[in-house]
Amino acid sequence: MADHRTGDRLALALFATTVAGAIFIYGVAVGRFEVFPFGTLDRLYTSVRTVLTGETDSWYVQRVDHDRPGILNEPGAYDGLNLVTRFVNDTTFRADILDMDGNLVHRWNTDWFELWSDADHIPDLRVPRRRPGTHIHGAVVLEDGDLVFNFEHLGLIRLDREGQVVWRLPYPTHHSVHRAESGNLWVSGQVDHDETLPRFPQRSPPFSEYTALEISPEGEILEAWSIARILQENDLQGLLHMGNTRNWNMEMGDADLLHLNDVEPFPDSLQEGVFRRGDVMVSLRNVNAILVFNRDTRKVRYLRIGGFVRQHDPDFLDGDRISIYDNNNVGAEEGE
């Protein structure tokens, strides 16, 4: 009987050791390769640290040990006023109109906590806790002097010249804001999902589904296109699985597989060619792709992949040409 009990204890000890070893190895893999549940643990760590210390690290706020460069008015620069969104200090950011010498012409207060601290349309883990809390990404000045801009991944807002809120769009918008000739605004957005969906069998919640939005000057969403659905409907679902899984969306925890960063319609003032009225161009940074689809048929009319690296700001030049800012920021160093 004693031998039997001893054997059971040895078997239990061996089992416990095996389980502990497997947990340890998987824990190392989680940290090394950032696999599940790395995003959840990272967000938990950040939240606990913020609560206990009041400190938060943001990729868009970094301390430097040197003075900021001055304003340079380069010869040949187009003369005029400039809209600049910038940090004034560690906890404050502003939207400024500057002249060519960097002199302040006008300023809007863009403090999230004064303009939208009661937001209830965003996930709790993404709600700003302390200043600056967020930043501006994408902004335009309208003819009447009003300012429209994104609180990045938090919402679109319109301020009048005096800084008073005209409207707020409670929809997670982000990146560039494009003012079309019609007066409508074209903006990147996202729908946040907190459960598994059959059409996204490989996505682990929480995750975001990118959308292209057309918005009226009054802040009403006129139409929204799911970029994932556009790809699926055009037999391009492979683009949903091309992105490097290390392109993490740290705000949501899931891999940022597409990274929509620009949406623009074909201008009415341009003569049609390959591109036509009704076409919408989007930039998908993390798969190095520019895509043009028809807004009514949802058919993809143009696709270019890989001729640039992590691009931004595509524009229609005419009916047959587009321009693209090629970031080209992941290649080998010269001479290697």
Disulfide bonds with the S-S distance in Angstrom:
none
